[in-house]
């Protein structure tokens, strides 16, 4: 049950998104991994079932946080290089 807490957290999605963007920048592989991540999010939402009122916002926030963290990651990647 503890692993589901990490998957539900927007922070874990942000770390993964940032890592992809920072490591790969804007490349085909990076965009493909982003698409796979978004597909995994949709699948997870389908398998998760109905959200509860107290966790709904945190659960749905993971997708936009994932995308924004990826964008911040590729900005950092381009600034470092």
VENKATA-V124219 format. One line per field, one symbol per residue. phi: phi as a letter, one per 30 degrees, with the letter a starting at -180 (. if undefined). psi: psi as a letter, one per 40 degrees, with the letter a starting at -180 (. if undefined). burial: # if it has 24 or more other ideal C-beta (glycine too) atoms within 12 Angstrom, else .. Layout:
BEGIN
phi->???
psi->???
burial->???
END
This chain:
BEGIN
phi->.ddddddddddddddddddddddcicbdddddddddddddddddddddiddcedcddddddddddeddddddddddedddd
psi->ddddddddhddddddddddddddeagidddddddddddddddddddddaiiideedddddeddddddddddddddddddd.
burial->......##.#.###.#######.##....#..##..##..#..#..............#..##.###.###.##.......
END
